[in-house]
Amino acid sequence: MPRPLTTNDLQACAALDRLALGGLWNETQWQRELAEPDRPCLGLGAGPTLVAIAAGWVIFDELHISLVAVDPSEQRRGLGRRVLEALLLKGQAMGCSRATLEVAVGNGAALALYGTLGFCTQGRRRCYYRSGEDALIQWLSLEARD
């Protein structure tokens, strides 16, 4: 079951970020994310090692999903779904009525996962990623979720 992450998980979060995402956030950014109560971060793993994490920001009644990462050697096992579903539930518990995220247009696995959860594309950000790839902006209503 995904658990809340704290500043004690800083090294594990940064390590998984480097492994799965090429170091999207540095340790200072991770410290800030883990310390803020309106930025829920959840993870899966045994002991000090994490295999999946999901993080977001609560802004008014919206959950902005900022990161979902899974250890490449553990992908295709449903871990991303588990941490993301837990983050959506946490967002609901924090008063969020909808969730949003950006996803690379070429990330077929993520697009498939988000589609099965009910996310719908509502826009596009041109050249959003370092690679120059566009991002799709997706939204999900949290009001009708069980």
ZIFENRA-V443707 format. One record per pair of residues at least 12 apart in sequence whose ideal C-beta (glycine too) atoms are under 10 Angstrom apart, sorted by the first residue. I is the first residue (numbers start at 0). GAP is how many residues later the second one is. If there is no record, write none. Layout:
((I	GAP) (I	GAP))
This chain:
((0	41) (0	43) (0	81) (0	85) (1	39) (1	40) (1	41) (1	42) (1	43) (1	50) (1	51) (1	52) (1	77) (1	80) (1	81) (1	82) (1	83) (1	84) (1	85) (1	87) (1	88) (2	38) (2	39) (2	40) (2	41) (2	42) (2	47) (2	80) (2	83) (3	30) (3	36) (3	37) (3	38) (3	39) (3	82) (3	86) (4	25) (4	28) (4	29) (4	35) (4	36) (4	37) (4	38) (4	40) (4	45) (4	48) (4	49) (4	50) (5	28) (5	29) (5	35) (5	37) (6	23) (6	24) (6	25) (6	26) (6	27) (6	28) (7	26) (7	40) (8	21) (8	25) (8	32) (8	34) (8	36) (8	39) (8	41) (8	44) (9	17) (9	18) (9	20) (9	21) (9	23) (9	24) (9	25) (10	16) (10	19) (10	37) (10	39) (11	18) (11	31) (11	33) (11	35) (11	36) (11	37) (11	38) (11	39) (11	41) (12	12) (12	14) (12	16) (12	17) (12	18) (12	20) (12	21) (12	28) (12	30) (12	37) (12	40) (12	42) (12	54) (12	56) (13	12) (13	13) (13	14) (13	15) (13	16) (13	17) (13	36) (14	33) (14	34) (14	35) (14	56) (15	27) (15	29) (15	33) (15	34) (15	35) (15	36) (15	37) (15	51) (15	53) (15	54) (15	55) (15	58) (16	12) (16	13) (16	33) (16	36) (16	38) (16	50) (16	52) (17	51) (18	31) (18	32) (18	50) (18	51) (18	52) (18	53) (18	54) (19	30) (19	31) (19	32) (19	33) (19	47) (19	48) (19	49) (19	50) (19	51) (19	52) (19	53) (19	54) (19	55) (19	60) (20	32) (20	46) (20	47) (20	48) (20	49) (21	108) (23	42) (23	43) (23	45) (23	106) (24	30) (24	41) (24	42) (24	44) (28	37) (29	23) (29	25) (29	37) (32	22) (32	23) (32	24) (32	33) (32	34) (33	21) (35	21) (35	22) (36	21) (36	57) (37	18) (37	19) (37	20) (37	21) (37	56) (38	16) (38	17) (38	18) (38	19) (38	20) (38	25) (38	27) (39	14) (39	15) (39	16) (39	17) (39	18) (39	23) (39	25) (39	46) (39	47) (39	49) (39	50) (39	51) (39	53) (39	54) (39	56) (40	12) (40	13) (40	14) (40	15) (40	25) (40	26) (40	42) (40	46) (40	49) (41	12) (41	13) (41	14) (41	40) (41	41) (41	42) (41	43) (41	44) (41	45) (41	47) (41	48) (42	12) (42	26) (42	36) (42	40) (42	43) (43	26) (43	27) (43	30) (43	35) (43	36) (43	38) (43	39) (43	42) (44	26) (44	29) (44	34) (48	22) (49	19) (49	20) (49	21) (49	33) (50	18) (50	19) (50	20) (50	22) (50	23) (50	24) (50	26) (50	28) (50	29) (50	32) (51	16) (51	17) (51	18) (51	19) (51	22) (51	23) (51	25) (51	26) (51	27) (51	28) (51	29) (51	30) (51	31) (51	32) (51	34) (52	14) (52	15) (52	16) (52	17) (52	18) (52	26) (52	27) (52	30) (52	34) (53	12) (53	13) (53	14) (53	15) (53	16) (53	25) (53	26) (53	27) (53	28) (53	29) (53	30) (53	31) (53	32) (53	33) (53	34) (53	36) (53	47) (54	12) (54	13) (54	14) (54	28) (54	32) (55	12) (55	28) (55	31) (55	32) (55	34) (55	35) (55	38) (55	40) (55	43) (55	44) (55	45) (56	34) (57	32) (57	33) (57	36) (57	37) (57	38) (58	37) (58	41) (59	35) (59	36) (59	37) (60	30) (60	33) (60	34) (60	35) (60	36) (60	37) (60	81) (60	82) (61	29) (61	33) (61	34) (61	35) (61	36) (61	37) (61	38) (61	77) (61	80) (62	24) (62	25) (62	27) (62	28) (62	29) (62	31) (62	32) (62	33) (62	34) (62	35) (62	36) (62	37) (62	38) (62	77) (62	79) (63	27) (63	32) (63	35) (63	36) (63	37) (63	38) (64	19) (64	22) (64	23) (64	26) (64	34) (64	35) (64	36) (64	37) (64	38) (64	49) (64	54) (64	73) (64	75) (65	35) (65	36) (66	20) (66	34) (67	12) (67	13) (67	15) (67	16) (67	19) (67	33) (67	35) (67	42) (67	45) (67	46) (68	14) (69	12) (69	13) (69	14) (69	39) (74	34) (75	33) (77	35) (79	29) (79	30) (79	33) (79	34) (80	32) (80	33) (80	35) (80	36) (83	15) (83	17) (83	26) (83	29) (83	30) (83	33) (83	35) (84	32) (84	60) (86	12) (87	29) (87	30) (87	52) (87	54) (87	57) (88	53) (88	56) (88	57) (90	49) (90	51) (90	54) (91	50) (91	51) (91	53) (91	54) (94	47) (95	46) (95	47) (96	44) (96	45) (96	46) (97	41) (97	42) (97	43) (97	44) (97	45) (98	15) (98	18) (98	19) (98	20) (98	39) (98	40) (98	41) (98	42) (98	43) (98	46) (99	19) (99	22) (99	23) (99	37) (99	38) (99	39) (99	40) (100	13) (100	18) (100	34) (100	35) (100	36) (100	37) (100	38) (100	39) (101	21) (101	22) (101	23) (101	26) (101	27) (101	32) (101	33) (101	34) (101	35) (101	36) (102	16) (102	18) (102	25) (102	31) (102	32) (102	33) (102	34) (102	35) (103	24) (103	25) (103	27) (103	29) (103	30) (103	31) (103	32) (104	16) (104	19) (104	20) (104	23) (104	24) (104	28) (104	29) (104	30) (104	31) (105	23) (105	25) (105	27) (105	28) (106	22) (106	26) (106	28) (106	29) (109	26) (109	28) (110	25) (110	27) (113	22) (113	24) (113	26) (114	23) (116	21) (116	23) (116	28) (117	20) (117	21) (117	22) (117	23) (117	24) (117	26) (117	27) (118	17) (118	18) (118	19) (118	20) (118	21) (118	22) (119	16) (119	17) (119	18) (119	19) (119	20) (119	21) (120	15) (120	16) (120	17) (120	18) (121	14) (121	15) (121	16) (121	17) (122	12) (122	13) (122	14) (122	15) (122	16) (123	12) (123	13) (124	12))
